[in-house]
Structure formats: C-alpha cells, structure tokens
Amino acid sequence: MTWLRGVLADIADDSPHVDLADEAIRIYERRRRTGAALIAAATVAVIVLGATATVRLLPGGSEKDQVSTPGRVENLPAKGVGPLSHAYRTFCNPITGKAPGDCRVGAWRVVTTAGQTYHLDQALPAINYHDGVSGIGDSQVAISADGGKIAYYAPKAGTFQVRDLASGQLTTAPVKVPRAWLGSIMSLLLSADGRFLAFTKKPALDDPAMLIDMREGMVRPLPNGWNPVGLTADGDTMTMVDYSPKSRLQTMTRLWKTATAGNSRTVNLPKNYRFSPLAPGGTMIAAMENRVTQSDSCVPAPLVQMDAKTGRILRKVEVRGLPMNTHNISLRTWLSPTEVTALAEPNQFCRTGKPSVPDGPNPRPDPPYETVTSYALNVQTGQARKLPATYRVQELFGLVLPGAPGAL
Amino acid sequence: MNRNDSFREFVATHQQSLIRTAYLLTGDAHLAEDLLQSVLAKLVGRWPKVARLEHPEAYARKALLNQHISWRRRRTASELPSAAPPEHAYWTEDRAVVRIVMRQALMRLAPRQRAVIILRFYEDRTERETADLLGCSLGTVKSQAHHALARLRELAPELAPKFEELDQLAIEEARR
C-alpha cells in the first residue's frame, strides 16, 4: 500500500499550519456563556408567565464557528487556500441565461483545483463594458504556474499585490499605480515564484507599463501596448507580443543589469497571429494565423511555431480536432514542451460578423455565460485532444489560467 | 497546570496530525480548519473527562471523523466549473500529477468511504481499528474499502498501473 500512502501523505502536506487551542477555548467559553444566558432568560420567562414553556437553547456562534453554507460563495480566506485551477470574472446582467449565484459586477472569483470557489474581493472589479463597447477600467489577475499565488490590483493599496494563497503572505508593489493607468485591456504576467510581476495595457497612452520585482521592491519600465508572454526565472529577459494592428515580437534582455530598461529587439511579422505564451525552453512561441474577416470571425487557420526572438517560422501545421469553424480559439498554458492549452469559446456570429451594438438605456446587457472547452493542442502535429476541464464564463478575457498568458 | 493548559498542550501536540487528516477528509484548507476547530471547541467542554482517557487523541480523531460524516448534507461543493484543473504544466512532476488526480478522485468519494481510505491507507489503521473509529462493523469497513478502491480506480483511470501494484500487494498480504 506504500504508493497510496505516499500520495495521501503528499496531499496532506498541503494542509495548513494551525494553532487552534486558544480559539477553541474562546469559542467554547462564548457558547457556554450564551447557553447560560439563555437558560437564565428562559427561567425568568417561566416564572413570570407562570406557564410551561418549551425553550430551545441554541449555542451562539460567530461566522467562524459555522460550516460554509452550501451554494454561497465565500470570500477568499486570508490563508490556507489550495492551488488555483483558474480565475474568472463575472458580469451579472447576461443577455440570456442566468448569472452565477452571488454574482458581483465585474468581480473576480477564483476556483481551486479541489473545486472550491471564492470571491477575490481584494481585487479591483472591472468596469469596462462588454458587448463591443470598450472603455477604460479593466482589471486583470495573474496566477503563478503552480496555482499557489495570485496577483491583482488592490484598490485599497492603490497598486498591485501578490498573495501567497497557502501562507497568506501578501506583497505590495513598491510604487503606486493610479487606476486611470489600467487601460481598457490590461495584461499581467506573474513569474513562477511570484517574485516578478509584469503589467502592460492597451491603449498605450503615456502612462508607464512596468516590470516589478516584488521581493526587492524595484521597478523597470516596459513599453506600452504589448502583451508579456514569457519571462525568464531571473526576471532578466522578457518576451512580449503585439497582436494589433500588426503582429510583432519583442525580446527585452538585461532588464535588471542595466540602469535603464535594458536592450530590446523588435521583429515585425508578415501576418497576423494569435499567440501562445512562450514555450518551455524559452526560445519558441506558437501562434495561430488570424484570418478573421469582417464577415467571418471563425476561419480555420494553420498553427506555426516561431523563433521567439527572430520570428522565423520553424514549423507550420494544419490544425485538426479544434472547432475552429464555430469557436474563438485562445492559446494558453503549456502542458508539455509540445502541447499547449487551446481554449474554445462558442461564437454564434461566426458567419454573420459581430452585430452592431444598439444604442439603448443603460445598463447594457452583458454577454451570456457559455461553456469554454479546453484542448491540448500538439504543436508538432496540429492534432488537438479534448481535455476534461470546461469553464462557464462570459468571455476569454475574463478567464485566467495559471502561468503566463497568451495574447488573444 | 489548569485544565486549559492541559488542553493547550494536547492541541499543540496533536493538531498538526489532526489537521492533515481533516484536510484529507475535506480537501479544502479552510474547511479542514473549520472542521478541526469545531471538534476542538466541543472537546474543551469535555476535556476533564477526555484527558483521563488512555488515548485522548483517538477520541479527538473519532470526533473528527464523526463530525466530518455528519457534515455530508451541508458540505456540497458550491461550484465545480471545472471537472479538472487544466492539465498540468510541463514542469509539474509526475508525483504532483498523481497527487492532484488522487485528490480530485478522493473528493468524489462518499464521506464514509473517504474516511475508510484515509484511516486504512494513510494512517495505516487495521480494519478493526478503523471499525472502532468509525463506529461500524468489520464487514462494513471491508466492503467500504473495497467499493472505495473500485470507485477511485474509476475516477482516476490515469492511475490504473498504480492500482494494479496495489492489487498485487493486497494479494500477497492475503497470502501471508
């Protein structure tokens, strides 16, 4: 039975460190006092009324004494939370169907690998609109590759914070970031160890994007309008992509070894692409050609592997097994050196183009909640296989998986 | 040493072991803490009697198991949008993959079956000890363990080779 015991012991290693004696004594004492007070009150009532009464004596208890109420979404506990499977954002006025229970507008909630969902109340809710209307006020989160840390913009702190979910350790960025800098589409990348956090946004505006060393309390400026998709473990080399209006790659090196922002190399690509995060190994990036037209937003397209520094196409394959005719596809976390996660979001306007947004009274309806399916896409063969994980979300921008994000 | 000091000493000694079991039972750190906290809060009131028992720790463990099983109606997953986490990143070691798969499978067992698996295979309790702790018969423990292992095998087909090793060991154990 050794392997099973080993696995169970491994799981048990994730249990929190606790110190419960004094809290248990406090709860007991409070219950005892409350119980005694109720008995006294009941006795008085019986004497005064001269009647026989049935009295229910219920011990009191704070919220902490109680078990989680089924169906209710709890706020993220200060510590002792297991690794995350994903985070997603909720808008509560879907044009069809229902919003999830306990919905909070623009708010993020996180889901652990064990299936427990929590409100991430610490994070700024997004106020940018859906339905084709963009506006300033995005809020994103980023999850470390192991799911154990999450980064978000904390309105109380006026800047970004990184939270270790198990220990509850909270690290605050050394510089304030005004909300107005967050843009209408922001992008965050959190390094595997949670030490480095990259923040960029669109539109570029004049406000700085930045790479933050949360441990040492240092900041380096980054170019705006780019999406960070890869960062070396030492935080010194960053890969970024731009998908609009044209596709570009940029590699920044020596980010912390020079007084300014280091060296950079930018490559313009001849076609338009949707990018994966930087592949394991740090030299390759996968991308799907973006052949969307005004009349057709779901056009099957080949998958390429390109050199992340030079943009040179290393391999080009046809994709099989992905519903590209009916879904938007987004490339996300790498599952192995050859397989990347592909998320497929249903797009009912594939053949008709996106409908124009009618002018009407606020609040505008939000997108419906739809099931996003995940696939493992082999970049060598182009073959996709369906994964068990599905997500009920409104849009791909509002769904964050562990690890570096892709772009589009 | 007053009664609270004695209780504090007991908790300091055993809480980490108990929270590990609670975590395996609930699969959630917050719930595990709630579970153990509620058990300890009840234990304080009975401490003068419990402290005189030969194995107060076994009493606490039994209370933990009973409390967990009594939570079964209240403890429903509020949301399970994902059947599984996105498959594991390339740097994840095999051991971590097994751990995640097993944790998910474990959480899908009925509370009593999960308790049997944890007592038998994590705490290395005998069938008799397991039956005593759960307050059920030896036969119930045997059948629950059998059904729980079969269910785990269904829920975690990725671990089939590991379960085969387990079968072999069980056969050898039975022969001895």
Interface residues (C-beta under 8 A of the other chain):
Chain A: M1 T2 W3 L4 R5 V7 L8 A9 D10 I11 A12 D13 D14 S15 P16 H17 V18 D19 L20 A21 D22 E23 A24 I25 I27 Y28 R31 R32 K64 D65 Q66 V67 S68 T69 P70 G71 R72 V73 E74 P77 K79 G80 V81 G82 P83 S85 H86 Y88 P100 G101 V111 T112 T113 A114 G115 Q116 T117 A145 D146 G147 A166 A192 P280 R332 T333 W334 L335 S336 P337 E339 T341 S374 A376 L387 P388 A389 T390 Y391 R392 L401 P402 G403
Chain B: N4 F7 R8 V11 A12 Q15 Q16 I19 R20 T21 A22 Y23 L24 G27 D28 A29 H30 L31 A32 E33 D34 L35 L36 Q37 S38 L40 A41 K42 L43 V44 G45 W71 R74 R75 T76 A77 S78 E79 L80 P81 S82 A83 A84 P85 P86 E87 H88 A89 Y90 W91 T92 R95 V98 R99 I100 M102 R103 Q104 L106 M107 I117 I118 R120 F121 Y122 D124 K162 E165 L166 L169 A170
